[in-house]
Each structure stands twice: as structure tokens, then as C-alpha cells.
Amino acid sequence: MSKVLTSVLAILALGTLSLALDENAVRLQRSLRRNVHDSSSDPASVRNRVAAKYASNALSYFRNTGKHHPIYHGTMLSKRAGSSEIPLESESGWTAVVGIGKSVQTFNIVFDSGSADMTMNAGTYDPAKSTTSKKLQKTFSSNYMGGKADGNIFSDQVLLGRVKANDVSIGQATEQFMPGGDHVQGVIGLSFPSLSAFGTSSHTFPEALQREQDMDQNVFQFNLRDRDPSLIIGKMDEAEVDGGFGWIDVSSQDGYWVVDAELNGKAVKGIVDSGTTVIIGNNDEVKEILDKLDHVRVTKSERGEYQGTFQCDNPPRVNIHIAGKEVNMSKEALTLATDGTNCQMSILGMKGLNGWILGESFFQVASVVLDFDTPRIGIGKLK
């Protein structure tokens, strides 16, 4: 029998465990349903959370590589993050139950392709209860969507069904940095080690899995539709998509899963990030795209950043073309918040970005495969 993931990974949903879709597929649960009427869903709050996350990543990337990342201006984002109040109460994410340690402790954890580290909320993982835990005599400081995380770094085994990754570096925060209580207890990063706040000598979860060679393919396939959302581990399932996958080789030196894309024919470079709520891009490029959309009212924030609204019963046509595959944005994917009959678009401009971030709004219409073996990224149109 293949050593690919062969048993059910339990998923926490409203306090109960449900079954996986098949031997490789993990059923995901949205940790916190996005509240379209909540203040933390307004464009300014969303931008501030993105700025905090990417400013922290920029610092880690510079420490690890000695280079500034070309897709964003880290200093500008850092200044913004340091001067903004960032509400965290309604931040959403897709989670699954993950086990840590020999005497398995199970937690509801977000999978984030836009960060590198595995970090746990305070009061969750207890290294003292695990005989396989080791304190690495290192501390860390990072920021996840506005939540400051500081603490000690341990190593331990991490379990997904029967697949086990040994010596994964785990940051144990001393204070709560993620909202959601028992619904969100930590994050596993699925980007590359050059973004790690723990340093390149630490072992990320994907790196540890590659060493174990417990999977036929070191791949993760996100299918984040509202109906039966799943994360498929260790193989790709083309039955999830119409017309197969298109592929783009990526460089692990970039830290992120970076792709060349077209939004309504406009060529852009973007980071594919399951841990960011929206599609957010270079301010001038966003304005150029929004100005050409029918029935969209374009406005500018106090910071001079562009955003759009539309009548909820008349959404604009937005398509994204990557690797020869085109996906069309649904009304739900295009909506960040609602106010009566008006819908706030989930495509936002932001100063400090030279490129784009293709977040959860993109994942709602595209199946995304992260292939660490090549490395490459696959894009397909979700059925």
C-alpha cells in the first residue's frame, strides 16, 4: 500500500469530528464566517491586516536572504502596520485538525500559503506533555494578519492521518495572536523557508514532510468552494476541475508562490496566498482595472487607495488568466461586504505593493495545487 495519506484526517466542525472525503482529501472548515456587516471587513481594516502580515514577512525575507522582496515595499508596509489599529475579531480562515506530539494533542489549524512557519496560539500546544518535543533555545517574533506573535521555538512531530513529519519547528506564542478561540488555534505556513521568522536553520512543515518521504507527491491541493471545501494531500485530483490544470514553475528563492497572471487582460505579477481574505494589488493597476468595469463605482480612501462598489444584483465581469487557464469571478468571490443593495468589491488597491496578492477570493473559483517537488503551482477552474 502506498505511504500516501491513507487514513481519515478528522476535521473539527462545530465541536464534532467529520470524515474526510477520501483517503487523501481533508474536509476543511471555515473557522470564522466572514461577516459582511462587521467593521473588520471594511477595506481599511483588510488593508491594515495585509500590511501587518507582509511587513513581518518582508523583515524575515531580508534577514534570511539579505534582499528586499520585489513585490512589495517592506518599509512602507511596516510604517503602516505600526501606526494602524487592526481589528481581528472577524478574520476568517480555512482550518483542519492537526495532531502534535507522540501523545497526540489535536488542534484546529489554518493552512496559509502566504507564510512559512507553524505557530500556535498561547494556551494550546503544551510541549511538556509531549515526549518528542524539544526546546530549540530560540525565540521568535512575527505578525500574522495584525496579531503580534512572540515566544519560544520547539520542534516536535506533526501528524496528518498516518503521515508524520518529524522535527517540525513550532513557535509557541506567549499571548493570543489569532482570534476564534478553539476554532482557530494556530497556523501552518505552506510557503518557502526564506520567509521563516524562525530562521533558515529551522524546519518548516513542508520541508519536514519532504524528508520523511511519506507521500508519493509532496503536493497540497486547495479546493475552497463553499460546497465541500477540501485540502487534498499527497496527490492531485483533476476531477475537481474543468479542463485540467495549467502549470507555472516557481522559484523557492522568491519565498512565495509567485505567478504571472492577467486580470481582464491586464498583465500582473501576483502572490497566491490562501491566508489573505481578498485580492489586493498595486494601487494604480487596481484603478486601471476598476475604471474599465461596467456598473462599478470607483472611490478613493483617505490614504488615496482605490476600491469599487457595485449593485449586488448586477456584478461586473472579472476574469483571471493564469498558465493558460481562465477562471471567472463569481458574485460571491467579488463581494467583501454589503450595505443594502450595494456590494463592496473584494479587489482592493494598496500603496506599498508593486504586484498583487491573490487571496481567498481567488481560491473561491480556482483549484490551486502547490507542488513542492518541482516546485510549481497548478491552477484549474473549480467545478
N, C-alpha and C positions, 0 to 999 in steps of 0.2 A: 504494500500500500504506500502511496506517495506520502512524503512527510509534509506535503502542503497541509494547511489548516484543515483538519478532518473532524472536528467536533464543533458542537454548537457553542458560540460565544453568547452568553446571556446578556441581554440589554435591559437596563433599568428603565421602566416606563411607569410613572405614577406609583412608584414603590413596589411594583411587581416585576418578575422576570418573564420575558417573552422569548420565543425561539428565533434563531437565525433563519434566513431564507433558504440557504442550503449549506453544504459543508464549508464553503469559502466565504459566504456573504454574511455580513454583520448588519442586523437591522439597527438603524440609528434612531435616536430620539432627539427632537429639538428640545434643548434644555430649558429655554425660556421663549415662549412665543412672542415674536416682535409685536409690540403694542403700538399700532399706528396712531394712537392718540396721546402717547406718552412724550414728555419733553425730551427724553433721551433719544427719540427717533427724529428730532429735528436736525436739519443739515449741519448746523453749527456744532452740535454735540457729537454727531457722527464724525465730522472732520477732526475734531479735537482728539477723539479716541484713536483715529487712524494716525494722527500726528504723533501721539504718545508712543504707540507701538513702533512706528517706523523710525522715530528718533532713537529709541532704545536699540533697534536693530542696526541703525547706522553706526552707533558707537561700538557695538560688538564687532561689526564688519571691519571697521577701521582698526580696532585692536588686534584682530586676527590676521588681517591682510596688509595693513599699512596703507590702504587705499580708501578713497571716498567712493561710495556707490554711485554710478552714473544716473540711476533712475530717479533719485531724489536728492534734495539739498538738506543734508542732515542737520546743519547748524540752524537753518531757518525752522525746520520742524521742531528741533529741540527748544528753541526760544518760545515757540507757540505752545508746546506741551507744558513748559514751565510756568506759563502765565495764564493758563486756562483752567476753569473749573469743569471737571469732566464727570457727568452723571453716569453711574454704572448699572443702575437698577434693572434696566430692561434689555441689556445686551444679550443677544441670543447666540446659540451655537449648537452644533450637532455633536451628540455625545454617545459613547458606548461604555459598557462596563469593562474595566481592565483590572487584572489582578497583579499585585505586587508582593514579592517575598515568598519564601518557602512555605510558611504558614500564611496562606494567601489572604491578603487584605484586598477587598474589591472596592472600586471607586468609579464614579461616573465622570468620564474624561472627554474633553473636547479634542478633536483632531484638527490641527491647523497647519496648512501647507505654507503659511507665511511666517513661520517662526521655527526655531531649531530644537529647542530644549523641552525636556519633560519637567514640568514644575507643578508642585502640589500646594493647595491651599493649606494654611495653618489649621491644625486640629484634624487633619485627615490621616495621611500616611504616618505610621509610627515606626521608625527604624528599630526601636528597641524590641519590637515584637517579631522581628524577622532575623533568623539566624544567618541569612545570606546577605544581610545589609552590612555595608562598610562605610564609615565616615571618611571622606576624602581629604579632610583638613583644608578645605577650601570654602570660601564664601562666594556669594553671587549677589548681583543687583541688576534687575531688569524691570521692564514695564510692559504689561500686557493689556492693551486697549485702555490705558488710563489707570490701571491698577498697579501700584508700585509693589514689586516683589523683591524681598531681601531675605537671605537666610543661609543655611548650610547646604553643602552638596554631599550626597551619599551615592553609593552605587548599589544596585540590587537587581534581582531578576524580575522581568515583566512578562506577564502571561496573556496570550490571546488564544483561548481554547487550549489546544495541545501544543501550540507553538510557544516556545520560551526563548526570550532574549536575555542573556546573562550580562551582568556588569553594565547595565544602563545607568547613565548619570542622571540623578533625580535631585532637583532643587526643592528643598522643604522650606517654604516661606514661613516667616515668624508671625505674619499677620495675614488676614484675608485680603487677597488681591483680585479675586473673581467673585461676582455676585451669584446668587442662586442657591446658596445653602447646599443641601445634599444633592441637588440636581446638577451642580457644576462643582467638581472637587479638584480639578486640575486640567492641565493641557499637555498634549503630546505634539511636539513640533515635527513636521514632515518636510522641512526644507533641508538645506545642506549645512555642514558644520561651520562654515565661515561666518554664519550668523549667530553662533552659540555664545551666550553670555557666560558660559562656564569655561570657555577656552577650548582650543582645538585638541588638547590632550584628553578631554572628556569624550564619552561615547554617547552619541545620540541614539534614539530608539532604532531608526532605520540602519545605522551603522552596526549596531549590535545584532540585529536580525540578519544582516548580510554575513557576519562572522559565523553565526550558528548554522547557516545553510539549511534551515528547516523548511524553506519554501522553494518550490520549483522555479518561481519567478519572484523577485523582490519588487512587487508592484502593489499599488493601492488604487482601487477604482472607486471614485465618488459618484454616487447616483442620488442627488439631493432633491428629487421631486417630492412634492407633498405626499403623494401616494407611494407607500412602501419605500421610503428612503433607505439606502444601504451603502455600506463600505465593503467592497469585495477585496479580499486579501490573498495574495499569492497566485492570482491568475486574472485574466481579463475575460469578461463576458460580453461578447458582441451582440447577444440577444437583447441587451439593454438599449441599443442604439439603432437608429435608422441609417443604413448606408455605411456601416463600419466606422473605423477610426482613421483620422489623419494624424500624422506624427511629426513632431519637431524635436530635433536633438537640442539638448540644453547643456550648458557648462556648469558644473558644480562650483566653479570658482565664482560664479555670479551670486551664490548663496540662495537665490530664489529660482523658481520655475518661471523663466522669462521667455515670452513668446512674441513673435511679430504677428500683428493682427490688423484687421480693418473693421472699423465701426462705420457703417453706412458709407463704405468706400474710402474713408479717411484712414491712412496708414498710421498705426501707432505701435509702440512697444509697451508690453504690459507684464506685470507680475500676476500669476494665477494664485489666488490666496483664499482658501476656504475659511479662514478665520476673520475676514473682513466682511462686514454686512453688505456693502454696496459696490458699485462700480464708480471709481473715483479717479480723476485724471488731471493732466496738465490743464491749468485754468483756461488758457487761450484756446487750446484744442477742444475742450468741452464746449466753450461758447460757439466755436465754429460749427460743431455738430448740432447743438441745440438750435441755433439760428435757422438751420435748414429743415427742421422738423415742422410738419404741418400741425396746427392747432396746439402748439406748445407756447406758453408764456414764459419768456426768459427773464429772470430777475438777478440782481446782484446783491450780495450780502454786505454787511458793514465792512468786512475785510476786502471787499471787491472781488468775491468769488462767485462764480456763476452757478445757477441752478434753474430748473424748469418745473412748471406745473402743467397739467392737462385735465380736461374734463374726464372724469373716471369712466364715462360710457363711450369715450372716443380716444382710446390710447394711440399714440404715434407708432409708426413702423420703425423699429430699430433692429438691425441685424448685425451679427458679429461673425466675421470670416477668419478662420484660423486653420492652417495646414490643409487647405482645400476643402474644409467643411464649414458650412454656414448654419448658424442657429439664429432663430428669430426670438426676440424677447417678448414674452407674454405680458399681459397687463399686470399680473401678479408680480412678475420679476421686475417690472418697471416702476412699481409703487413702493416708495419708502414710507409714506404716511398719507392720511386722508384728512380732509377738512370739508365736511359736507359732500358736495359733488365734485370737489377738486382733489386731484391726486398729486402729491409731491413726488417728482421723479427720483429714482434711485441712482441716477447718473449725476455726479456732482463734480464741479471744478474745485481745485485746491492749489493754492500757491505753495511752492516748495517741491512740487512734483515735476520732474522732467518727462516722465512717462505716465503709465496708467497702472491701476490695481484692479484686477478683475475678481471681485469678491463673490459673496453668496448669491447675489442677483444673477450673475453669470452661471453659477452652478445649478440654479433652478431650471435651466434649459439645456445644459450641456453635461454629458458624462465625461469625467476627467480622470485620466489614468496617469499616475506618477510612477514611472519606471526607473528605479534606482540602478538597475543593472547596466543600462546603456550609457549614460542616462538620457531619457527622452520623456516627452509628455504627449499623451494621446487625447484627442478631442473628438467627441461624437455627439450627434443630435439625440437627446433623450427621447425615447418613445413615450 
